[in-house]
Amino acid sequence: MDYREIVRTLPHRYPFLLIDRVVEFEAGKRIVAIKNVTANEPFFSGHFPGHPVMPGVLILEALAQTGAVLALKMIGTLEGRMVYLAGIDGARFRRAVVPGDQLRLTMELVQARSRSCRMAGRAEVDGQLAAQAEILSALVDPVAP
């Protein structure tokens, strides 16, 4: 999936869309996405000046967005449902993610139900584990503005 298909699938937009490409996809099982981390990301100006580090919560959000693509492809985006982050278990951060890194985001389906799914996620840079977590997502009908 390229960027255009990702924005047709997810409601997120810049600066909060945190995946650039899907490089592997096994329907109902597994997905791998790429996030190219660049020095001009808006969060780097304050996190931290002179020592830019991607915030851990945004690494987890990138994993959650990757999992949302898998979930939406399972149920079909035409149903109009959205995927909300409902929980994070066992989050661990193993190395800093800095400008110039390429995050490889892998999400594997652990359990799927009609209104939720649980996925195991890994974020890696150059084959090194940067972060991992189990992410629970809720499948919801969108709320009218």
N, C-alpha and C positions, 0 to 999 in steps of 0.2 A: 504494500500500500504506500502510495506517495502522500505528500502533504495534502494535496487536494482531496483525496479520499478520506484522510483523517478528519479534515474539517467538515466533510459531509456526514461523518459518523458522530463526532463529539460536538457538544455545544461550546466548548472552550475556545477562546480566541487570544491572540497576543495581548498582553505579555504573559497570559496564564496557560496557554497551550504549551505543554512541556514535552511533547514527543514530535520528532521530525519525520520519522519513517518507520514503517513496520517491515521487518526483514524476514520474519518467519511467522507462519500462522497455521495451526492445526485446529480446525473448527471444533469447539467444545472441549479442547484439551489444553492448548498452549499457544502463547504468543511471545514474540521477541520484537522489541522496538528500540530505536536509537534516539538519543537526545545528544545533539552536539552542543557542548557547553562553551559559550563564547564570552570574551571579556566584556562585551557590551550588554550583557544581561542586566536588566535594571536593578536586581537585588545586590549585585556586586558593589555598587557604590556605597552601600552601608554595611556590608557583611563580608569582609571587614576592610576598611580603607587601608591600603598598603599590603594587605594579606587576604586577597579574595578567596572565599570558600563558599561553595554552594550550600545553602541552608539544608539541613537534614529533612526538615518538613517538606521542602520542595522535591527532594529525591523521592520521598514517600508519595507525594502527589503525582510525580511522574510515573511511579509504579501503579498507582491507582488509576490514572488515565489509561495506561497500557491495558490494565485489566478491564476497564470500562469498554474499550474497543472489543475485546474478546466477548464480554457479556452482551454487548449490543449486537454483535454479529450473530450470537447464538439465538437471541430472541427476535432479531430483525428490527432495524431502526425505524421501519415504517409504522410500527405499532405506536410510536410516539412516546415510548417510555424513556425515562432517564435513569442514570446510574448515579447514586449518591454514595459517598464514602460513609460507612456506618461504624467501622471499627478497625483498629490496628492492634495486632498482638505480636509480641516477641520482636519488636523493632530493635535492630542493632546496627550500629555504624562502625565500619572497620577501617576506612581510610577517607581522607579528605578528597572532595571533588573540586577541581580548580579549572580556571579558564584553559581551554585547549584540550580538555579531556573529552572523550566520547563515552557516554553512559550506554551500556547495553542492558536493557530492562527486560527481564524475563518474568512472565507470570504464568503459573500453572494452576489449572482448576483443581481444587480439592473437593468442593461440594457445591452442587447447584440445586436450588429450590425455585419455586415459582416466583418468589419475591425477593430472593437474596442469593448471593453466592460468596464462597470463601475461596481465596487464591493465595498461593505461596509465591512470594516475589523475591527476586534477587536483582541488585543493581551492581554491575561490574564495570571496571575500567581496565583495559588491557589485560583481561583475564583475572584481575584481582577483585575480590569481593569488596565493594564499597558500602553496601547496605543490604539488609534483608528484613523481611517482615511477612506476616500473614495479614491479608487485607480482606475485610468483610465489606461487601457492597450491597446496598439495597436497590432493588429495581422498583421505581416509583412512577406514577403517572404525574406528568408535569403540573405544577400549580399555576393557575391563571394569574397574570400580573394584576 
